[in-house]
């Protein structure tokens, strides 16, 4: 199964359709995404869905993905000093 991220264009379409009063199920049929994808996307914004706000939210959350680095600046400096000594 392949996964596809929503583009900003898709998010703009969701915004317009939602403002026109379409339900999330109807939006899924129009755009061809799974209903849970549209539902999660609409939950990104608290009150009124905004494509630009949802895109900012996605960007912020994607930056937080992955493992946190345990190396502090002190540890990085020690490693660099030891590498430069050789």
N, C-alpha and C positions, 0 to 999 in steps of 0.2 A: 504494500500500500504506500503510495507516495503522498507526501504532505506538501501543501502549497500555502505560503504566507499571503495574507491579504495585502494588496498593494494600496498605496494612497488613493489611487483611482477607485478601487473597490470600496474603500472607506468613505470616499465622497459619495458614491452611489448609495451606500447604506444610510448616510446622513440625509440625503435628499428624500429617499423613500420613507424614512422614519418621520421626517417632517411632513410628508404628504399623508401620514396616518396609516401606512402599511404595517401589518403585524410582522413580528420577526419570522414567523413561519412563511408568510407570503414573500418576504424579502429573500429567504433561502431559495424558494422556488424560482424567483426571478433571476438571482445571481448564480445559482447552481452550487452553493456551498451547503455543508451540513448544518442543520439547525443549531447544533451546539456551538459551532464556530461563530455564527451570527449572534447567538445569545451571549457568549463570552465577550464578544467585541462590544456589544451594547452595554455590558456591565462595566466597561473601562471608565466610562464617564458617569458621574453620580446622577445628575438630573437630566440634562438634554445632551444627546449624543453630538459630539463634534469630531469630525475626522482629523483635524489638526491636533486637537487635544489627545485623541486616542493614539495618534502617531507619536507624539511626544512621550506619552506613557509607555508605549512599546519600546521606544529608544532608551528610556531611563532603565526599564526593567532588563533590557538585553545587556546593558552595561554591567549590571550586577550579577550576571550569570557566571558560572564557573567557580573555581576554587579560589579562596582568598590566599594571597601571598603571605607566607609566614616570615619572609625575610624583611627585617627592618632596615632602615637606612644605615644603621651601625653595622649590621651583618653584611650588607652589600659593600660597604667601604672596606671592611676587613678582607672580604673575598677579593675585591679589586686590588688591594694592596699586596696580597699574597700572590696574585697572578702576575702583577707587575714586577715582583722581586726576582722572578726566574729569568 
